[in-house]
């Protein structure tokens, strides 16, 4: 297994501003791609069907890379895109959160001019990760933006974009930064509360997908530093990983046990990760 991690740059974390590769044992393997179109990279998703890595670039574009790190598809610049996270939907399209439009866009796998606005613009103050549930519902984390404005909850939408629940989760200790669906169908959210505070409480919170109730909280305790956590991703063995400042921390989902820091790198400031 090889880890690929996007590291923020500039105002997003003063990190490397690059897509970094790591071996299964956590050893750094350097920059995965030197392509200049990869600027302040954010979300990542693997297209298993075609064996490509889709990457959201801070240069207002979406790219697809092959196993050698070569860019093989490019949307070209899209004014005001400011992409955040990205996932593949069951329809084969690539879904991207737009931080400026505050909505979600769907792109054809070919990354041509075809794209659809899945939800109305401004649907949440600041999108912080999203995923499709087993029944097709769309769960969208609504968090706090860099300007300090926003809200801390999860909105739920039907497949046709209708809002089903504007505040599916009512948890006073939640400040979401990414969201995924667990193997059991529940919703996992990485949280930093209060957002941006030096003494923020961090962890990964599991919610029942049927009613939004908090099930449990994953924390590293004293096994690893867990500062400024961001992107979540499950591996094929049921374990999941979260990128953070200077580290990638692993958890065993079944037991809830923290696996410690599987990657450690000063100034990592991770945003998202993928296994490629």
C-alpha positions as CSV (number, residue, x, y, z in Angstrom):
1,X,0.0,0.0,0.0
2,X,1.3,3.4,-0.9
3,X,0.0,6.6,0.7
4,X,-0.5,9.8,-1.3
5,X,-1.1,12.9,0.7
6,X,-1.9,16.5,-0.4
7,X,0.0,19.0,1.7
8,X,-1.4,22.6,1.9
9,X,0.6,25.7,1.1
10,X,0.5,29.4,2.0
11,X,-2.4,30.6,4.0
12,X,-3.8,27.1,4.2
13,X,-1.0,25.8,6.3
14,X,2.4,26.8,5.2
15,X,3.2,23.3,4.1
16,X,4.8,21.8,1.0
17,X,2.1,22.8,-1.5
18,X,2.6,19.4,-3.2
19,X,1.3,15.9,-3.6
20,X,3.6,13.7,-1.5
21,X,4.1,9.9,-1.7
22,X,4.9,7.6,1.3
23,X,5.7,3.9,1.4
24,X,3.5,1.5,3.4
25,X,5.9,1.8,6.4
26,X,5.5,5.6,6.4
27,X,8.9,6.3,4.7
28,X,8.7,9.5,2.6
29,X,9.2,8.9,-1.1
30,X,9.2,12.5,-2.3
31,X,6.9,14.5,-4.5
32,X,4.6,12.2,-6.6
33,X,4.2,14.7,-9.4
34,X,6.1,17.8,-10.3
35,X,3.4,19.1,-12.7
36,X,3.0,22.9,-12.2
37,X,-0.8,22.6,-12.4
38,X,-0.7,21.0,-9.0
39,X,-0.9,24.1,-6.7
40,X,-2.0,24.0,-3.1
41,X,-3.6,20.6,-3.7
42,X,-6.8,19.6,-1.8
43,X,-9.1,16.6,-2.3
44,X,-8.0,13.2,-3.8
45,X,-10.0,10.2,-5.1
46,X,-9.0,7.1,-6.9
47,X,-10.8,5.9,-10.0
48,X,-10.5,2.2,-9.6
49,X,-12.0,1.5,-13.0
50,X,-9.4,3.4,-15.0
51,X,-6.6,3.4,-12.5
52,X,-6.3,7.1,-12.3
53,X,-5.9,9.5,-9.4
54,X,-8.2,12.6,-9.4
55,X,-6.8,15.7,-7.7
56,X,-8.4,19.0,-6.8
57,X,-5.9,21.8,-7.4
58,X,-5.9,25.2,-5.8
59,X,-5.3,26.6,-9.2
60,X,-9.1,26.3,-9.8
61,X,-8.9,23.0,-11.8
62,X,-9.4,19.3,-11.5
63,X,-6.7,16.9,-12.7
64,X,-6.4,13.2,-13.3
65,X,-3.0,11.5,-12.9
66,X,-1.7,8.1,-13.9
67,X,0.5,5.7,-11.9
68,X,3.6,7.6,-12.9
69,X,2.3,11.0,-11.7
70,X,1.7,12.3,-15.2
71,X,-1.4,14.5,-15.7
72,X,-3.6,12.8,-18.4
73,X,-6.8,14.9,-17.9
74,X,-7.3,18.5,-17.0
75,X,-10.5,20.6,-16.8
76,X,-8.5,23.7,-17.4
77,X,-9.0,26.7,-15.1
78,X,-12.6,27.2,-13.9
79,X,-13.1,30.6,-12.5
80,X,-14.2,30.7,-8.8
81,X,-14.0,26.9,-8.4
82,X,-11.8,26.9,-5.4
83,X,-12.2,23.2,-4.9
84,X,-12.2,21.3,-1.6
85,X,-12.8,17.6,-1.3
86,X,-13.7,15.2,-4.0
87,X,-15.3,11.7,-4.3
88,X,-16.7,9.4,-7.0
89,X,-20.5,8.9,-7.0
90,X,-22.3,5.7,-7.8
91,X,-23.0,7.2,-11.2
92,X,-19.3,7.3,-12.1
93,X,-19.1,11.0,-12.0
94,X,-16.5,12.9,-9.9
95,X,-18.1,15.2,-7.3
96,X,-16.2,18.3,-6.0
97,X,-17.0,20.7,-3.2
98,X,-16.7,24.4,-4.3
99,X,-15.6,26.7,-1.5
100,X,-16.6,29.9,-3.3
101,X,-20.0,28.8,-4.7
102,X,-20.6,26.8,-1.4
103,X,-22.1,23.9,-3.2
104,X,-21.1,20.6,-5.0
105,X,-20.3,20.2,-8.6
106,X,-20.3,16.9,-10.6
107,X,-17.8,16.3,-13.4
108,X,-17.8,13.7,-16.1
109,X,-15.0,11.2,-15.6
110,X,-13.4,12.6,-18.8
111,X,-13.1,16.0,-17.1
112,X,-14.4,17.7,-20.2
113,X,-16.6,20.8,-20.2
114,X,-19.6,18.8,-18.8
115,X,-20.4,19.6,-15.2
116,X,-23.5,19.9,-13.1
117,X,-24.3,21.9,-10.0
118,X,-25.7,19.2,-7.8
119,X,-27.0,21.6,-5.0
120,X,-28.0,25.2,-5.2
121,X,-25.2,27.8,-4.6
122,X,-24.7,28.8,-1.0
123,X,-26.4,25.7,0.3
124,X,-24.1,25.8,3.3
125,X,-21.8,28.5,4.7
126,X,-18.7,26.4,4.1
127,X,-18.6,22.8,2.8
128,X,-16.3,20.6,4.8
129,X,-16.6,17.1,3.1
130,X,-19.5,15.0,1.8
131,X,-20.4,11.5,1.0
132,X,-23.3,9.4,-0.4
133,X,-24.9,7.0,2.0
134,X,-26.0,3.4,1.2
135,X,-29.5,4.6,0.3
136,X,-28.3,7.4,-2.0
137,X,-28.7,10.3,0.4
138,X,-26.0,12.9,0.3
139,X,-24.4,13.9,3.6
140,X,-22.7,17.3,3.5
141,X,-20.6,18.6,6.5
142,X,-21.3,22.3,7.1
143,X,-18.3,23.8,9.0
144,X,-16.5,26.9,9.8
145,X,-14.5,28.8,7.0
146,X,-11.1,30.5,7.3
147,X,-12.9,33.7,8.1
148,X,-14.5,32.2,11.2
149,X,-18.0,32.2,9.7
150,X,-20.2,29.1,9.3
151,X,-22.0,26.5,11.3
152,X,-21.2,23.1,12.8
153,X,-23.6,20.4,11.6
154,X,-24.4,18.0,8.7
155,X,-27.0,18.6,6.1
156,X,-28.8,15.7,4.3
157,X,-30.1,15.8,0.8
158,X,-32.1,13.5,-1.5
159,X,-30.8,12.3,-4.8
160,X,-32.7,15.0,-6.6
161,X,-31.1,17.7,-4.4
162,X,-34.0,18.3,-2.1
163,X,-33.0,19.0,1.4
164,X,-34.1,16.3,3.9
165,X,-32.6,17.7,7.0
166,X,-30.7,21.0,7.4
167,X,-29.3,20.0,10.8
168,X,-29.1,16.2,10.8
169,X,-26.6,16.3,13.7
170,X,-27.0,18.5,16.8
171,X,-23.7,18.0,18.6
172,X,-22.3,21.0,20.5
173,X,-18.8,19.5,20.3
174,X,-18.8,19.0,16.6
175,X,-16.8,21.2,14.2
176,X,-16.5,19.2,11.0
177,X,-13.6,19.1,8.6
178,X,-14.2,16.0,6.5
179,X,-16.9,13.3,6.2
180,X,-17.0,9.7,5.0
181,X,-19.3,6.7,5.2
182,X,-18.1,3.8,7.3
183,X,-18.3,0.1,6.3
184,X,-21.4,-0.2,8.6
185,X,-23.1,2.6,6.8
186,X,-22.7,5.2,9.6
187,X,-21.2,8.7,9.1
188,X,-17.7,9.4,10.3
189,X,-16.7,13.1,10.7
190,X,-13.3,14.4,11.7
191,X,-13.7,17.3,14.1
192,X,-11.7,20.2,15.6
193,X,-13.6,22.1,18.2
194,X,-13.5,25.1,18.4
195,X,-12.1,25.3,14.9
196,X,-8.6,26.8,14.7
197,X,-8.2,27.2,18.5
198,X,-4.8,26.3,19.9
199,X,-6.4,24.1,22.5
200,X,-9.1,22.6,20.2
201,X,-10.4,19.1,21.0
202,X,-9.9,16.8,18.1
203,X,-11.2,13.4,17.2
204,X,-13.3,11.4,14.7
205,X,-17.0,11.2,15.6
206,X,-19.3,8.4,14.4
207,X,-23.0,9.2,13.9
208,X,-25.9,6.8,13.3
209,X,-26.9,7.3,9.7
210,X,-30.6,6.7,10.5
211,X,-31.0,9.4,13.2
212,X,-27.9,11.5,13.6
213,X,-27.2,10.3,17.1
214,X,-23.5,10.2,18.3
215,X,-22.3,6.6,18.5
216,X,-18.7,7.0,19.6
217,X,-15.6,9.1,19.3
218,X,-12.2,7.9,18.1
219,X,-9.3,9.7,19.8
220,X,-5.5,8.9,19.7
221,X,-5.2,9.6,23.5
222,X,-1.4,9.6,24.1
223,X,-0.5,7.4,21.1
224,X,-0.1,10.2,18.6
225,X,-0.3,14.0,18.2
226,X,-3.5,14.9,16.5
227,X,-3.4,18.6,15.6
228,X,-5.3,20.3,12.8
229,X,-6.9,17.0,11.4
230,X,-8.4,17.1,8.0
231,X,-9.1,14.4,5.4
232,X,-10.3,10.9,6.2
233,X,-10.0,7.7,4.1
234,X,-10.7,4.0,4.7
235,X,-8.2,1.3,3.5
236,X,-9.4,-2.0,2.1
237,X,-8.7,-3.8,5.5
238,X,-11.3,-1.7,7.4
239,X,-8.8,0.6,9.0
240,X,-9.1,4.3,8.4
241,X,-6.6,7.1,8.4
242,X,-6.7,10.8,9.0
243,X,-4.2,13.4,7.8
244,X,-3.2,16.1,10.2
245,X,-0.4,18.5,11.0
246,X,2.9,16.7,10.8
247,X,1.3,13.2,10.7
248,X,-1.1,10.7,9.3
249,X,-2.9,8.9,12.2
250,X,-4.5,5.4,11.8
251,X,-7.5,3.8,13.6
252,X,-9.0,0.4,13.6
253,X,-12.7,0.9,13.0
254,X,-13.9,-2.3,14.5
255,X,-12.2,-1.9,17.9
256,X,-11.8,1.9,17.9
257,X,-8.1,1.5,18.8
258,X,-5.7,4.1,17.6
259,X,-2.8,2.7,15.5
260,X,-0.6,5.7,16.2
261,X,1.1,7.9,13.7
262,X,1.8,5.8,10.6
263,X,3.4,8.8,8.9
264,X,5.4,11.6,10.5
265,X,6.7,14.6,8.6
266,X,7.3,18.1,9.8
267,X,5.2,20.7,8.0
268,X,3.0,18.0,6.4
269,X,-0.2,19.9,7.0
270,X,-2.2,17.2,5.2
271,X,-5.5,18.0,3.5
272,X,-6.4,14.6,2.0
273,X,-5.0,11.2,1.4
274,X,-5.5,8.2,-1.0
275,X,-4.1,4.7,-1.5
276,X,-2.8,4.5,-5.1
